[in-house]
């Protein structure tokens, strides 16, 4: 099966090139750095051979955010380590610039395509001492090459949902060989642990979901914008996907019947949709503003649409009520949900739709604490928000402390595991 996979990825390489060039046209790739994905001559190696190198591979923003505390801990525990982070998406590279460019020993590159020749050149060039793939990033050519070179390999926060497991079952023999390339798999949930056990993964452990270790850094809005927003009743719809802005705008109009000074902040998951959301707001006769970095909020704004990466914490720290998206679209019922932990640790009251499959264990915990609550339609969302505005419902700070302690425990144990592989 591996031979077939390698043959197909080599055969399809020209098509992958065409797809990347199409993505360039639509500004979904970095106009200068896209070559890192397809040409070994553009790997741009920057490695100190006197230090050990840990390579973390993530897919996008969510996975990158999940390992930020881990990177902090690794840096605290050792001065003799360099860290390479690879990711797939343009948005993740921009988030890296926002969150990690202060570290002199942490660098970012785009992940090269999973072909035999690129994986071989990448490993020969960077020579990592430990490789950590995060979440559900499984790339066979890389995994088998890493194993061949006897480089320690860990799957961190491994997420294998029922849907993913059913796909792997089709190629169960190949799946077992792939997952047993890992020296250790750290499952992100009981469900993932059970599914990995069914795939007969040998080196498996469940510490807890690393996303709980997120450390809420108190980033604040500018004084001018805070002063303007203080004159409104404000709530935030975060990580919204296509179709959800309609729900948000309708909820805004319902709330406006009781609070004329209502202001809704929308932070779309993909900021290339901001113009669409502004036009949609106009159709609902709502005054919308696209807010770029360093812009000032217009005092007449009703719908504030955020056009920046890595700024959610500012709005979580300001807003008491948050709706978290990718949860209202039934088509996404097996892939729905966005990470609510950052908002929870900021003390927000969280609302979400019924389709949260990817984060159901996390939401189950938050719901049991009264931190989050499911809403099934516009009426329920607007009704719950009105109750919260009227009663000023706040989250118990002791619950936030409980979440922090749980996250610290997971982070400490995960860090200790990594240290054993690079000592």
C-alpha positions in Angstrom: 0.0 0.0 0.0 2.9 2.4 0.8 4.3 1.8 -2.7 0.9 2.7 -4.2 0.7 5.8 -2.1 4.2 6.9 -3.1 3.5 6.2 -6.7 0.3 8.2 -6.7 1.8 11.2 -4.8 4.6 11.3 -7.3 2.3 10.9 -10.3 0.0 13.6 -9.0 2.7 16.1 -8.1 2.2 18.2 -11.3 -1.5 18.6 -10.4 -0.6 19.6 -6.9 1.6 22.3 -8.4 -1.3 23.6 -10.5 -3.5 23.7 -7.5 -1.0 25.7 -5.6 -0.7 28.2 -8.4 -4.5 28.5 -8.5 -4.5 29.2 -4.8 -1.9 31.9 -5.4 -4.3 33.6 -7.8 -7.0 33.6 -5.1 -4.5 34.9 -2.5 -4.7 31.7 -0.4 -0.9 31.2 -0.6 1.9 33.4 0.4 3.1 35.2 -2.8 6.8 34.8 -1.8 7.0 31.7 0.4 4.7 29.3 -1.5 7.8 27.7 -3.0 8.6 26.2 0.4 5.8 23.8 -0.2 7.0 22.5 -3.6 10.7 23.0 -4.1 13.5 21.6 -1.9 15.7 24.5 -3.1 13.3 26.8 -1.2 13.4 25.1 2.1 15.5 28.0 3.5 17.3 25.9 6.2 18.2 27.9 9.3 19.5 25.3 11.8 22.1 25.6 14.5 23.9 22.2 14.4 25.2 22.7 18.0 21.6 22.7 19.3 18.9 20.0 19.2 16.0 20.7 16.9 12.3 19.9 17.7 10.1 20.0 14.7 6.3 20.6 15.4 4.0 20.2 12.4 0.5 21.7 12.7 -2.2 22.2 10.1 -3.6 25.6 10.8 -4.5 28.2 13.5 -6.2 25.9 15.9 -3.4 23.4 16.1 -0.8 26.2 16.3 -2.6 27.8 19.2 -2.8 24.5 21.0 1.0 24.1 21.2 1.9 27.7 22.1 2.0 26.9 25.9 4.1 23.8 25.1 6.6 25.8 23.2 6.8 28.3 26.1 7.5 25.5 28.5 10.1 23.8 26.3 12.0 27.1 26.0 11.9 27.6 29.7 13.3 24.1 30.4 16.2 24.2 28.0 18.4 26.8 26.3 19.9 24.2 24.0 16.9 23.7 21.7 15.8 25.2 18.4 12.2 24.8 17.3 10.9 24.5 13.8 7.1 24.9 13.2 5.6 23.9 9.9 2.0 24.5 8.9 -0.2 24.4 5.8 -2.3 27.5 5.8 -1.5 31.2 5.1 -3.5 32.2 8.2 -1.3 30.1 10.4 1.8 31.8 9.1 0.3 35.2 9.9 -0.6 34.0 13.4 3.0 32.8 13.9 4.2 36.3 13.1 1.8 37.7 15.7 2.5 35.2 18.5 6.0 33.7 18.1 8.2 36.1 16.2 9.7 37.3 19.6 11.5 34.0 19.9 15.0 33.9 18.3 15.0 30.1 18.4 11.6 29.4 16.9 11.1 29.6 13.1 8.3 28.9 10.7 8.2 27.2 7.4 5.3 25.9 5.2 5.0 22.2 5.1 6.2 20.7 1.8 3.9 18.4 0.0 3.9 14.8 1.1 5.9 13.3 -1.7 8.8 10.9 -1.3 11.4 13.2 -2.8 10.3 16.3 -0.8 10.0 14.4 2.5 13.5 12.9 2.0 15.1 16.2 1.2 13.3 18.0 4.0 14.5 15.5 6.7 18.0 15.4 5.2 18.2 19.2 5.3 16.7 20.0 8.7 17.9 16.9 10.6 15.4 17.2 13.4 16.1 15.4 16.7 12.5 15.0 17.6 9.4 15.3 15.4 5.9 16.1 16.8 2.9 16.0 14.6 -0.2 17.6 16.1 -3.9 16.7 16.1 -4.8 14.7 13.0 -1.9 15.5 10.8 -1.0 12.1 9.2 1.3 12.2 6.2 2.6 8.7 5.3 5.7 9.6 3.3 7.0 11.7 6.1 6.1 9.2 8.8 7.9 6.3 7.2 10.9 8.4 6.3 11.2 9.6 9.9 11.0 6.1 11.1 13.6 5.0 8.6 16.0 7.6 10.0 15.2 6.5 13.6 14.1 10.0 14.6 11.8 10.0 17.7 8.2 10.7 16.5 5.2 11.7 18.7 1.6 12.4 17.7 0.5 15.1 20.1 -3.1 15.7 21.0 -4.1 13.0 18.6 -7.7 13.4 17.3 -9.3 10.4 15.6 -13.0 11.0 15.4 -15.6 8.3 14.5 -15.7 9.7 10.9 -11.9 9.6 10.6 -11.7 6.1 12.2 -14.2 4.7 9.7 -12.0 6.0 6.9 -8.9 4.4 8.3 -10.8 1.1 8.8 -11.1 0.8 5.0 -7.3 0.5 4.9 -6.9 -1.1 8.4 -3.7 -2.9 7.7 -2.0 0.2 6.2 -3.4 2.3 9.1 -1.8 0.1 11.7 1.6 0.4 10.0 1.2 4.2 9.7 0.3 4.7 13.4 2.9 2.3 14.7 5.6 4.6 13.2 4.9 6.8 16.2 7.0 6.2 19.3 4.2 7.7 21.3 0.6 8.8 20.6 -0.9 11.3 23.1 -4.7 11.1 22.6 -6.7 14.3 22.9 -9.9 12.6 24.2 -11.3 9.3 25.4 -13.0 8.8 22.0 -9.7 9.3 20.2 -7.9 6.9 22.6 -10.5 4.3 22.0 -10.3 4.6 18.2 -6.5 4.4 18.3 -6.8 1.3 20.4 -9.0 -0.2 17.8 -6.3 0.5 15.2 -4.0 -1.4 17.6 -1.7 1.5 18.2 0.8 0.2 20.8 2.4 3.3 22.3 -0.7 5.2 23.5 -1.4 7.5 26.4 -4.2 9.9 27.4 -3.1 12.8 29.4 -5.9 15.2 28.5 -6.6 17.7 25.7 -3.6 20.0 25.4 -6.0 22.8 24.3 -6.9 23.2 28.0 -3.4 24.4 28.7 -4.0 27.6 26.7 -2.8 30.6 28.8 -5.0 33.6 28.4 -2.8 36.6 27.9 -4.7 39.7 28.8 -4.6 41.6 25.5 -6.7 44.7 25.6 -8.5 46.9 23.1 -7.1 50.4 22.5 -8.3 53.0 25.0 -10.2 54.9 22.2 -12.0 51.8 21.0 -12.8 50.6 24.5 -14.3 54.0 25.3 -16.5 53.9 22.3 -17.6 50.3 22.9 -18.4 51.1 26.5 -21.4 53.1 25.4 -23.0 50.0 23.8 -24.4 46.7 24.8 -21.7 44.5 23.2 -21.5 40.8 22.3 -19.2 38.9 20.0 -19.8 36.1 17.4 -16.4 34.4 17.0 -15.1 32.0 14.4 -18.2 32.3 12.3 -18.6 30.3 9.1 -20.7 30.7 6.0 -24.4 30.9 6.9 -23.9 31.7 10.5 -23.7 35.5 10.0 -27.4 35.4 9.0 -28.2 33.9 12.4 -26.0 36.5 14.1 -27.6 39.5 12.3 -31.1 38.2 12.9 -30.3 37.8 16.6 -28.9 41.4 16.6 -32.2 42.7 15.2 -34.2 40.9 17.8 -32.0 42.3 20.7 -32.3 45.7 19.1 -36.0 45.7 19.9 -35.1 46.0 23.6 -31.6 47.6 23.4 -31.3 50.2 20.7 -27.6 50.6 21.6 -26.7 47.0 20.8 -23.4 46.4 19.0 -22.4 43.0 17.6 -18.8 42.1 16.9 -18.2 39.5 14.2 -14.8 37.8 14.0 -15.1 35.4 11.0 -13.0 32.3 10.9 -11.8 33.3 7.4 -11.2 37.0 7.1 -11.4 37.0 3.4 -15.2 36.9 3.9 -15.3 40.3 5.6 -16.6 42.2 2.5 -19.3 39.6 2.1 -20.4 40.0 5.7 -20.5 43.8 5.3 -22.7 43.5 2.3 -25.0 41.0 4.1 -25.3 43.5 7.0 -26.3 46.2 4.6 -29.1 44.0 3.3 -30.4 43.8 6.8 -30.2 47.6 7.0 -27.5 47.5 9.6 -24.6 49.9 9.7 -21.5 47.7 9.4 -17.8 48.6 9.7 -14.8 46.5 8.7 -12.2 47.1 11.4 -8.6 46.8 10.3 -5.5 46.9 12.6 -5.2 50.4 14.3 -8.6 51.5 13.0 -11.0 53.4 15.3 -14.5 52.2 15.8 -17.2 54.4 14.3 -19.6 55.6 17.0 -22.5 54.8 14.6 -21.5 51.2 14.0 -24.0 48.4 14.7 -22.0 45.5 13.2 -18.2 45.5 13.8 -16.4 43.1 11.4 -12.9 42.3 12.5 -10.3 42.0 9.7 -7.2 40.9 11.6 -5.5 37.7 12.6 -4.8 36.7 16.2 -6.9 39.3 17.9 -9.7 37.1 19.4 -8.3 37.4 22.9 -8.9 41.2 22.9 -12.6 40.7 22.3 -12.9 37.7 24.6 -11.3 39.9 27.4 -13.8 42.7 26.6 -17.0 40.8 25.9 -19.0 38.8 28.5 -21.1 37.0 26.0 -19.7 35.1 23.1 -21.3 33.0 20.4 -18.8 30.5 18.9 -19.3 29.4 15.3 -19.0 26.4 13.1 -21.9 25.1 15.1 -25.1 26.0 13.3 -24.5 24.4 9.9 -26.0 20.9 9.8 -23.8 20.0 6.8 -20.9 20.2 9.3 -22.5 18.0 11.9 -19.5 15.5 11.8 -16.8 18.2 11.6 -18.5 21.1 13.6 -17.3 23.1 16.5 -14.5 25.5 17.2 -12.3 25.7 20.3 -14.1 27.5 23.1 -11.3 27.2 25.8 -9.8 30.6 25.2 -13.2 32.3 25.6 -13.9 30.2 28.7 -10.7 31.1 30.4 -11.4 34.8 29.7 -14.5 34.4 31.8 -17.0 34.6 28.9 -20.4 33.1 28.9 -20.4 31.0 25.7 -23.3 30.1 23.4 -23.0 27.5 20.6 -25.1 25.7 18.1 -25.9 22.0 18.1 -23.2 20.9 15.8 -20.0 20.7 17.8 -18.7 17.2 17.1 -15.0 18.1 17.1 -15.2 19.6 20.6 -18.1 17.7 22.1 -16.0 16.5 25.2 -14.8 20.0 25.8 -18.3 21.5 25.5 -19.7 18.7 27.7 -17.3 19.8 30.5 -18.0 23.5 30.0 -21.8 22.9 29.8 -21.6 21.0 33.1 -19.9 24.0 34.7 -22.5 26.4 33.3 -19.9 28.2 31.3 -21.4 27.3 27.9 -24.9 26.6 26.7 -26.4 25.2 23.5 -28.8 27.3 21.4 -30.7 25.8 18.5 -32.0 28.8 16.6 -32.1 32.6 16.3 -34.9 32.9 18.9 -33.0 30.9 21.5 -29.7 32.8 20.9 -31.3 36.3 21.1 -33.4 35.2 24.2 -30.3 33.9 26.1 -28.4 37.0 25.2 -31.2 39.3 26.5 -31.3 37.3 29.8 -27.6 37.7 30.1 -27.7 41.5 29.4 -30.6 42.0 31.9 -29.2 39.9 34.7 -25.5 40.5 34.1 -24.8 36.8 34.4 -21.1 36.3 35.2 -19.0 33.1 35.3 -17.6 32.0 38.7 -13.9 32.8 38.8 -13.3 29.6 40.7 -14.4 27.6 37.7 -11.9 29.5 35.6 -9.2 28.6 38.2 -10.3 24.9 37.9 -9.8 25.0 34.1 -6.4 26.7 34.5 -5.2 24.0 37.0 -6.4 21.2 34.7 -4.6 22.8 31.8 -1.4 23.2 33.8 -1.4 19.6 34.8 -1.8 18.5 31.1 0.9 20.9 30.0 3.4 19.8 32.7 2.9 16.1 31.9 3.2 16.7 28.1 6.4 18.8 28.6 7.9 16.0 30.7 7.2 13.5 27.9 8.9 15.7 25.3 12.0 16.3 27.5 12.6 12.6 27.8 12.9 12.3 24.0 15.5 15.1 23.6 17.6 14.7 26.8 
